[in-house]
Amino acid sequence: MDNTNLALRFAVAIGLGILLGLERERTKGGDGGAGVRTFALIALGGAMAGYLGENLGLTWLALAMFVAVAALIVGMYVVTAQRGDTGITTEVSALLAFLLGLLCTYGQLQLASWIAVAMALLLALKDWLHQLASRINSTDVEATLKFSIVTLIILPLVPDINYGPPPLDVVNPYKIWLMVVLISALNFSSYLLIKIVGPEHGVGLAGLLGGLASSTAVTLGFSQRSRQTGEDASPLALGIVLAWTVMFFRVAIMTALISWELGRQIAWAIGLLCVASLGACFWLWQRNKRRERGEIQPGSNPFELDAAIKFGLLFGVILVVSRAAQVYLGDAGLYFAAAVAGLTDVDAITLAMANLAHTDASNLQVAARAIVIAVMANTLTKCGMAIGLGSAELRRITLPIAALLLVTGTVGAVLLV
């Protein structure tokens, strides 16, 4: 090993120790705990242990030095525990800093850097993680564990075979459950996000977060709220349109995850819808400067088995119905099925069309139009909620925006090639 390479390994080890030490010293303050210098020296000690053990042929030396450092850290913990600080985060981090130095000596600089950055991020996000833990209850943990067991242990045992009489043999238990995992994971991300930031926000942020969970729920809740005395419909309309906008982006992301080619196919039409809705949001934001408050609830944990099974059944039914509509009624039948399905749930029909395009590339254009039709049908349903349940002022604001989106979506569907 040349001197330059050796110096680089030791420098990286010291740098990673300093990175962790800076975070620990910032958190601990001036209480005398391990800080920048201590962590840098511990990482340097790990690098020296690896170098000496490798060059002297004493493979046990690294283990012996690790045990010695661990003994020192245990002694440090005893002292701090006597002062009432029983946390062991700093002590565990110090042991890992030693191992990071060891990795650097063995030339695993990239791996050591990744681990150090991940550690620093976990340490820096202490408040957020504690806040999240306080807002997640035992039911959430139980539901997530059950879903994880079913997905990671049982899913590999599910048959990856298509069932049903040809040409309706589109029911594949393995693929159906994969789609359930995908949609549940996307929903769980929004569920956690709402849990982290709390239920009450500005109306705009509430619409944005609510659109991740359910744009239909946002439309229903804000429309009903607009009828209350003293409520200003303008910020509520902003929240509703923001939720619709998030739904457009969500559809594009889900489609691209299953079929990249279909994602590119719908990019033009969904992109037009995104631009139109973002323009409407900007207009509403400009005309409304007041900071109203809104509340959005995360709903139930999307990893609940009953909810996952219901979505799986719905997805399977839509797969069969859409396939039958295309076989026996042609493309028009598929478009009609997409419109009907989109009235209540746009996720299932989007995933069904993505699977259709993924298995047969000749259906790209048809699947793309079906998705856009489903999105427009879903938007029409939410527009009906705003008009039927909202105040006269909310109707006056949302009606032209909904019309603009429907016209834009129709143009996008017609122009799909």
VEXGUKOL-602483 format. One record per residue (C-alpha): residue in one letter; y, x, z. Coordinates in steps of 0.25 Angstrom, whole numbers, plus 5000, padded with zeros to 4 digits. Last residue first. Layout:
% VEXGUKOL-602483
AYXZ;...
//
This chain:
% VEXGUKOL-602483
V503547994882;L504247914893;L505447854887;V505047714890;A504747744905;G506047824907;V506847704901;T506147614910;G506447704922;T507847714919;V508047554917;L507247534930;L508147644937;L509447584932;A509047444936;A508647484950;I510047554951;P510747424946;L509947344956;T510147434968;I511647424970;R511847274968;R510547244975;L511047324987;E512347254988;A511647114987;S510747154999;G509347204997;L507947124998;G507847074984;I508647174976;A508247294984;M506747254984;G506847214969;C507347354967;K506147414974;T505147334965;L505947374953;T505847524957;N504347504959;A504247444945;M505047564940;V504147664946;A502947594941;I503547594927;V503847744928;I502447764932;A501847684921;R502747754911;A502147894915;A500747844915;V500847794901;Q501547924897;L500448014903;N499247924899;S498748024889;A498648134900;D497448064906;T496948104920;H498348144925;A499048024918;L498247924925;N498348004938;A499847994937;M499747854934;A499047824946;L499947904955;T501147834950;I500447694951;A500147724966;D501447784970;V502347674963;D501847564973;T502247414973;L502947384960;G502347504954;A501047444953;V501447334945;A502247424936;A501147524934;A500147414931;F501047354920;Y501247494914;L499747514914;G499547384907;A500647424897;D499847554894;G498647474890;L498147344896;Y496647374898;V496547524900;Q498047544905;A497947424915;A496547464919;R497047604922;S498247554930;V497347454938;V496347564941;L497347664946;I498147564953;V496947514961;G496647664965;F498147694969;L498147564977;L496847604984;G497347744987;F498647684992;K497947595002;I497047715006;A498247805009;A498947695017;D497647665025;L497447815027;E498847835033;F499347965026;P500547895022;N501047885037;S501747755038;G503147725035;P504147835035;Q505247745040;I506647745033;E507947715040;G509347715034;R510747755038;E512047735031;R512847855028;R514047805020;K514447875007;N513847764997;R514447764983;Q514047904980;W512647894986;L512347764978;W512747834965;F511947964969;C510747874971;A510947804958;G510947934951;L509647974958;S509047844954;A509347874939;V508948014940;C507647984946;L507347874937;L507647964925;G506748064931;I505647964933;A505647934918;W505748084913;A504848134923;I503748034920;Q503048124910;R503248254918;G502548184930;L501448134921;E501248284916;W501248324931;S500148224935;I499848204949;L500948274956;A501948244945;T501648094947;M501948104962;I503248184960;A503748084949;V503447964958;R504148024970;F505348054962;F505547914958;M505247864972;V506347954978;T507347884968;W506847744973;A507147794988;L508547844984;V508847714977;I508447634990;G509247734999;L510547724990;A510347574990;L510447575005;P511647665005;S512347554996;A511847435003;D512747445015;E512147375027;G513147295035;T512247175037;Q510847195033;R510447165018;S510347315014;R509247335025;Q508247255017;S508547335004;F508447465012;G507147435018;L506447385005;T507047494996;V506647605007;A505247545008;T505047544993;S505547684992;S504347725001;A504147855008;L504847954999;G505947844995;G506147825010;L506547975012;L507647955001;G508047815005;A508147865020;L508947985015;G509947885008;V510047795019;G510347905029;H509247925038;E508347865049;P506847885049;G506648025053;V506848155046;I505448205048;K504648075048;I505348035035;L504948175029;L503548155034;Y503348015028;S503948075015;S502948185014;F501848085018;N502147995006;L501948114997;A500648155004;S500148005004;I500448004989;L499648124986;V498448094995;V498347954990;M498348014976;L497248114980;W496447984986;I496547924972;K496048054965;Y494848064974;P494447914973;N494547914958;V494747774953;V495047784938;D493847734932;L494547614925;P494047654911;P492947664915;P492347584927;G492847634940;Y492747764948;N493347904945;I492648014953;D493348124963;P492448074974;V493048084988;L492548204996;P493748294994;L494548174999;I493848165012;I494248295019;L495648325014;T496148185011;V495448105022;I495648205032;S497148225029;F497348065029;K496748055042;L497648175047;T498848115042;A498547975048;E498348035061;V499548125061;D500448005057;T499747915068;S500048025078;N501548015076;I502448095067;R503948095071;S503848195082;A503048295073;L504148285062;Q505148325072;H504348435077;L504148485062;W505648465060;D506048545072;K505048655069;L505448675055;A505848815056;L504548855062;L503748795051;L504648855041;A504548995047;M503048985047;A502948935032;V503849055029;A503049155036;I501749095030;W502349105016;S502849245018;A501449295024;L500749235012;Q501749305002;L501649445010;Q500149445010;G500049595008;Y499149625020;T500349675028;C501049555026;L499949465031;L499949545044;G501449525046;L501149375044;L500049385054;F501049435065;A502049325061;L500949225063;L500749275078;A502249265079;S502349125074;V501249085084;E502049135095;T503349075090;T502648935089;I502048945103;G502848845111;T502748845126;D504148885129;G504348855144;R504748995148;Q503349025153;A502948995138;T503849105133;V503249205141;V501749165138;Y502149155123;M502649295123;G501349345129;V500549265119;I501449335108;L501049475114;A499549435114;A499649385099;V500349515095;A499149595102;V498149505095;F498849525082;M498849675084;A497349675086;L497049585074;A497849675065;L497149795071;W495749745068;T495849785054;L495949935058;G495850005045;L497050085048;N497850035035;E497449885036;G497549875051;L498849955051;Y499549865041;G499049735046;A499449765060;M500849825055;A501049695047;G500749605060;G501649695068;L502749675058;A502549525059;I502649535075;L503849625073;A504649525064;F504249415074;T504749485086;R506049535079;V506449395074;G506049315087;A505049305097;G505549225109;G506749275118;D507349135120;G508549165111;G508249065100;K506849015098;T507048945085;R507949045078;E507049165084;R505849095078;E506449075065;L506949215064;G505649275069;L504849205058;L505749265047;I505749395054;G504249405054;L504249365040;G505149485037;I504349585045;A503149555038;V503849555024;A504449695028;F503049745032;R502449695019;L503549755011;A503449885018;L502049895014;N502349864999;T503349974999;N502550075006;D501350064996;M500050005000;
//
